Amino acid sequence: MAASARAVDPKLDPVCYPLLVLLRDADAIAMADLIGVLGIEKSTLTRRIDSAGRLGLVERIPDPYDARARLVALTPEGRRRLEEQRVETFRRWRDRLALWDPDDVRQLATLMHRLGDILD
């Protein structure tokens, strides 16, 4: 996680990386939902949002359904950096797995799918 966070921004605290990953697949997420998914306190989430926000990676935006609430979203720059990190990670995995026997790669894929099934 530390290496992934550094790839997004050298100053990004690794504990903020899961927040960015959650935001990658959504337009914006309510803080209450983030608290539930991440399993952290509101004050801890606020510190992580503030930290990533200072780096220009996330922003708070008004909730269109509740004038008192704010949603959290990746900034365009945050989305771009996270995507670059993801593409580079996939490239490294492909390069490493290209050295494996194809049968071993298929077996790994099968086992990873089984693992994913029990984690869901």
N, C-alpha and C positions, 0 to 999 in steps of 0.2 A: 504494500500500500504506500509506503514511503517513496519508493521509486516512481510509482504512478503519479503521486502528488507532485513530486519534483518535476516530472515531465510536463505537467500542466503549468506549473509556475514554481521556480526554485524557492520562493518564499511561502508557498502554501503548506500549512500545517497538515500532516498526513491524516489527522482525525477529521479534517474537513472533506476529504476525498469522497467518502460514502454519500455525503450530502450532494455533491456535484453529480455523482452517478445517478442518484434518484431523480434529480432535476433534468438530467439529459433526456429522459423518456417522457417528459411532461412539459406542457407549456408553462404551468405555474402550479405550485402546491401550497396549500394552507399550512401555516405553522403547526396547527394542531395535528394535522395528518403526518407531518414530518416527525413530530415528537413521538407519535405512536409507532411509526415504522422504524425510526432510529433507536427508540427506547431510551431517550435521554430527557433530562429536565429542560424546561423552557429556557432557563437562564443559560444553560450549556448550548442549546441550539442558537440562541441569540448571539452568543460569543462567536460561534462558528460562522454564522451568517455575516456578522460584522467583519470577521477576519477575511473571509472570501470576498466580501464586498469591497474592502479596502484595496484588494488586488484587481478589482474590476471584473470579477468572475460571476457574481450574483447580484441581484437587486431585489428590493421589496417593491411590490406594485399594489395598487388598490384592488381590493376584492370587489368585483362588480355586483355581488349579491349582498354584501355587508359593508357599509361605509366605515365601520369601526375596525374592520379586519384588514390585514395585509397578506398578500400571497408572496411566495418566494419563487424567483425564476432565474435561470441562467441569463446572463447578458449575451448579446451576440458574440462578443469576444470570448466569454467563458465557454460558450458552446463550440466555437471554432477551436479553441485550445484543447478542450476535452476530446473533440473528434480527432484532432491531430495525434494526441496521445494514444487514442484507441487504435487508429490506423497503424501507428508505429509498433504498438504491442502485438497486433495481429501479424504484422510483417515479421517480427522477431520469432514468434511462435511458428509461423510457416517455414522460416529458414531453418530453425532447429529441428522441426519434425521432418523436413525433407531429407535429413540424414538417417532417419529411421526406416526400417523395413516397412513397406506398405501394409503388411498384415498386422504389424504391431500398432500402426496408426489406427487401423480399423478397430482393433481390439480396445485401444484407448478410447476411441469415440463411443463404442458400445458401452464401456464401463462408465464413462462420464454421463451418458444419457441415463443409465440406471441410477447413478448417484443423484442426478438432477430430479429424477422421478420421486425418489424417497425424500428429498429435501423439500419438494413442493408440498 
